[in-house]
Amino acid sequence: MLHASNVGISANVDKAVAGFLLENEIAYIKEAVEAPERPFVAILGGSKVSDKIGVIENLLAKADKVLIGGGMTYTFYKAQGIEIGNSLVEEDKLDVAKALLEKANGKLILPVDSKEANAFADPDNEVRVQKALSALSKGKTVIMIAHRLSSITGVDCIYVMQDGEIVESGTHNELIERNGIFARMWKNYSEAAEWKIAKEVTA
């Protein structure tokens, strides 16, 4: 649904422009990147290196460490001569990945191992990932971009945006207690996760 709202609608209108939500996101991210508390660690994910080159180069100049995740890690692995089997790789970006690793001089951190998990079918693996992230993030400023609400339950502050404006902010527990937008999102998310897991157990 999110992809359809971003791509499907804009492809069928005469004039499509960035809105206030994107403007606010850029403003907050810009402030966090330009004047971060140190040490500053950025976590970056995605399937392709090709559309992250500029972001990675920019973060390498400002962050103390850049943690890489997602499918693009395999392009970095192969650029180092590591066997990746049938995993996703951008063959035409291997030289770029190798150059970024050399330029990073140790600041670009790749996973030491990886495991593919279904969206809701692998809660045990998610717990392990969250524990590892918590350990790596301790004492550092981290901007976390995640698809799952459960990935941000332990962060210091969650910002909830609606119609381009921040309407709620606080810790996970504080936002749940306020019974507002985030609380409703969490309720829907939790119910969806329980339904998915229950369905697979009984299948």
C-alpha positions, 0 to 999 in steps of 0.5 A: 500500500505504501509503495502504491501511494508513493509510486502508483498515484504519482505516475498517474497525475500531471504534476507530481512534487515532493510534499511537506512530509518529505520537507520535514523529514529532510529538515530533521535528518539534516539537523541530525547529520550536520550537528550530531552528538558524538560518537555518531553511527549511521545504519543504512540498509537497502537492496542496491548500492547504486542508489546509495552511493551518494548517501554513503559517501556523505555519511563517511565524511560525517559519521564515525561509523557507517553500518551497512545492512540489507541486500547491498551487503552482498555487493560489498562482500563480492567486491572483497572476493567473498563467496555469496552464492545466489544472493543479490549482487550488482555486478556493475557496481563491484568496483564502486563498492571496492572503492567505497571500502577503501575510501572508508578506511575502516569506517564502513562496517559490514555484517559478519554473518547474515540470515534471511528472515520472513517479515513476521515468521522469525521472531527469534532472529529478530530478538537476536538482531535487536540485541546486537543493535542495542550493543552496537548503539550503546553510547552513540547517536544513531538514526534508525530507519526501520520497517518494523515498529518493534525495531524502535521500541528501545530508542530514546525518542520516537517522532510520529508525523502526520500531514507533514508535522510532528504530532507525537514524540516520546519513548515507546512506553510514553506514546503507548500510555498517551493512547494516540496515533502511535498507540493505535499503530502499535496495536494494529502492528501487534495484532498483525504479527500475532495473526501471521505467527498463529496462522503459520503455526496452525498451517 
